[in-house]
Amino acid sequence: MLLSQSHDNSSFFQPSAFLLIGIPGLEAVHGWISIPFCSMYTLALTGNCLILLAVRRTPSLHQPMHYFLSMLSLTDLGLTLCTFPTTMAVLWFDYCHIAFDACLVQMFFLYSFSVMESSVLLAMSFDRFVAISDPLCYASVLTNSVIGRIGMAIVTRATVSLFPVPFLLKRLNFCPDKVQLSHSFCFHADMMKRACADITVNILYGLYVVVSTGFVDSLLIALSYGLILHTVMSLASSKERAQALNTCVSHILAVLVFYIPGIGVSVIHRFGRHAPPIVHALVAYAYLVVPPVLNPIIYSVKSKHIQEAILKLLRRKG
């Protein structure tokens, strides 16, 4: 039973826990559904760990592009570990409770890693711009110290942007009859809808975070690729142009894999009120689970250096 927390104001209610759900309408087959989900989580964890180990143990990969790839793998691991425990608890054991404060913590880290991933993709677009527009100065511009500062800035930006969100939710009065969330993890918009209070401040701050991070990052990524295309078109031969663009394919795919489901989540939460619950669930899973699964595959397939490093690593393990 969910109990209210005590407050001086008797009309103020905060649930001690929220109820999570798996795939709406498919509760009877959660055991079977857990198989592909467990496989995807295993792929995400294994693939990103292999990328990190390959870069760390291969001196020839100690380059700016691969350092940024390591940052991407770290954020993907963070996203995966944020949702894995609660999702598999619901699907495997039908354990649907999550403490209110634990829900706030999960939501904070989930969105923090999401903002970090957006920032890393922006940094990677800058890396590609410098590599193509001024290759002779590439190593002198993106030194190890510069990359380290970029990494610190990414973490600081995400932490500062998301820090107020749990406290803004904590102050709200919640409805006693609305303690069931729409996913197997805690989304900001989902939690806000369970409040019986004015959530204008929460909506505005959430919009500010989205605009100042994802929207700005996507615009800057588009701008960087506009400049890259301008540089590539000025190259003399078609072979040089193809080679330059080929170095960007992995990053472009990673951007699409991250931003398309992210846009889908935003649209479905704001305009898809009448959409079936299963649509909300699948779009959310696509946003949080698919990028960590696909990014290691994309970079392993497109980069022979990464392929060789991973194969060498696996042979050592074998």
N, C-alpha and C positions, 0 to 999 in steps of 0.2 A: 504494500500500500504506500502511496506517495503522501508524505506528510508535509505540512507547511512549516516553514521556518518561522520562529517567533520574532515578532517585531513589536515595538511600542504601539504602532498604529495597527489595530486589529483588522482593518480592511486591507492591509497590505499582505499580499501573498506571493511567496516564491516557492516553487516546488523543490522538494529535497532531491528529486531526480526527474529526468525526462524519460519517455518511452521511445525507443528507436524501432524502426521497422526495416525489413529487408526489401524484397521486391513485392510491391502491393499486388494482391490477387494471386500470387504464386507461393504463398506461405507453405502450402502442402508439399511442395517440391524443393524447398530450400536446401535439402541435403544434396540433391542433384545439381542445383544451381551453384552450390559451394565449390564444385569440382572445377569449372572454368574460372571462377573467381580466385580460387587458391592457386591455380596454374598461372594466372596473370600476375598475381602478387609475387609468386616465386620467380617468374621471369623478370619482373621489375627489379627485385632485390638482387638476383643473381647477375643480371646484365649490367646494372649500374655498379655493383661491387667489382665486376671484372674490368669495367672501364677504368675505375679508380686504381685498381692494382696494376693494370697494364701501363697506365701513364706513370705511376710511381716507380715501377721497376724497369722501365725502358728509357734509358738516357736520351735516345733519339726523339722521344716524344716530349721532352722537357722544353716545350715551345709555348708561346702565348695561346695559340689556338687550342692546344690540348689542355692547358691549364683552365681555360674557360669551359672546355668540355667536362673537366673534372668538377667544376662548380655546378654545372648543369646536372651532373650525376648525383652530386650531394643533395641538391634541392629535390630531385626526383625521389631519392631515398627518403628524404624528410616527408614528402607528400605521401609516399607509400606507407611509411610507418605511422603516420597520423591516422589513417583510416583503416588499416589492416586489423588492429585488435577488435574494434567495435563491429566492423563488418563481418568478420569471421565468427565472432561471438554470437551474433544474431543468426547467421546462416547455419553454423554448426550446432550450437547449443540452445538456440532460441532464447538467449539471454538478452533482454531488450532494455534493461535499465542502465542509465548513465547518470551519475550524480551531477547536480546542477553546476557546481564549480568545475568538475572534470569536463563537462560539456563546454564551458567557457574556455578552459585551457586548450582543449582539442581544436575549438574554432579558431583561437588565436594562432596556434601553430599552423593550422591548415592554411589560413589566409596569409600568414607570414611567408611560408614556403612558396605559396602561389605568387606573391609579390616578388620574392627573390628570383623565382624562375623567369618572370617577365623581365626583371632587371638584368639577369644573366644573358637572356636572349638579345637584349639591347646591347650589352657589352660585346657579345659575339658579332653583332652586326657592325659595330665600330671596328672590331678586329679585322673583319673582312674588308671594310672600307680602306683601312690603313694598308693592309697587305696588297690590295689591288691598285690603289691610287698612288702609293709611294713605297714600293717594295724595298728600296734601298735603305729607307729610314725605319723600316718595320721593327727591327730588333732594338733600335735605339729609342723608339717611341714607347713600345710596350715592353719595358724592362720588368724584371721580377718585382721590384719595389712598387712600380706603377700598378701592376696586376694585383699585388697584395692590397694596395689602397683601394682599388676598385672593389675587391672582394669585401673589404671592411665597410665601404660605403653602401654596398648592396644590403648587407646584414643590418646596418644602422637604419637605412631607409625603411626597410620592412618593419623593423621593431618599433621605430618611432611612429610610423603611419598606423600600425595596428594596435599599439599600446592602449589608446583610450577606449577601444571597442568593447572589451569585456566589462569595463566599468560603466559604460553607457547602458549596457544590458542589465548589469547588476542592480541598477537603480530602479528598474521598471517593476510595476505591479503586474503579475501574471494571472491569467485566468485559470481557476482550479480545474475546469473541465477541458482545458486545452494543453495537456501535458505530453501528447503524442506528437513526435516530430515526423517529418515526411521521408527521412532517409536513415541509414544506419550510421550516420555521423552528424555532427552539428554544423549546420549552415547558419550564417548570420541572418539572412532574410527569413529562414524557416523559424528561428527562435523569436525574431521580432513579431511574427504573426501570432505568437502564443501570448502576447502581452495584452492586458486590458488597461492600456494607458496610452497617452500621446507619444507616438514614436517618431515625431517629426525630426527631432534632433538626430536620432539614430539613422533615419533615412538620408538626411542631408550629409551626415558625416560619412556614411557608407558610399554615397554618390561621390563625395570629395575624394575618398580613397581610390575608387574605381577610376575617376578621371585623372587624378594626379599620378597614378601608377600605370595601370594597363592601357588606358587611352593615350596618355602621353608617350609611353614606351612604344606602342604600336605606330604612332605617328612618326616618331624618331627613327624607328626601324624602316618604315616606308621611305622616309627622307634619305636615309643612308643608302638604300638600294636604288633610289633615284640617282644619287651621286655615283654609285657604283656603275650603273648602266651607262651614265654619261661618260665615265672614264673608259669603260669597256668598248663603247662605240667608237672611241677615238683611237683604238689600237689598230695597227696597220693590217694585220692578216686575220682572216676568219678563224684560223686555228688558234691564234692567241686569244681571240675573243671567247671561243668555246672553252679553252683551258681555264680562263679567268672565271667564267660563269660556273664552270663545273665545281670550282672550289666552294661555291656558295650553295649548292644544291642541298646538302645535308642541313645547313642552317635554315634554309627556306622551308624545308619539310618540317623541321622541328618547330618553327614559328607557326605554321599552319596547324600542326597537331595540337599545339597548346592554345592558340587563340580561337580557332573555330569552335571547339567545345565550350570554351570560356564564354564566348558570345552567346552560344546556345543556352547556357545556364542563366545568364543575365536576362535574356529575352523570355525564357520560360517562366522565370520567377516574377517578372514584371507584367507580362502580357498573356501568360498561359494559364490563368486561373482555372479555366474550364477544361484544360487538357487532362487526359486520364493520368492518374497518379503514377502509373508505370512509365509514362513518358518523362515525367520529372525525374524519376529514379534513374532511368537509363542515361539521360543527358548528364546528370550529376556524376554517375560512374564513369562516363566517357571523359569528362573533364578531369577527374582526379586519378583514374587508373590507367587510361590509355596512353597519355604522354610518357609516364615512367616506363611503360612496357616498350613503346615504339622507339624512343630516343636512342637507347643503346643499339637497337637493331639497325636504325637508319645510319648511325655513324659507323657501325661495324661493316655494313654492306658497302657504304660509299668510300670508306678510307681503308686502303690496303695496309697502311702503317698500323692502324688499330687492329685490323684483322690479324696481321702477323704477330703483333704483340700479345693478343689474346690467345692465339694458337700456341705460341711459345710458352705462355703462362700455364695453359692447360696441360701441355706436355710435361712440364715440370711437376705439376700436381699428380699427373698420371704415373 
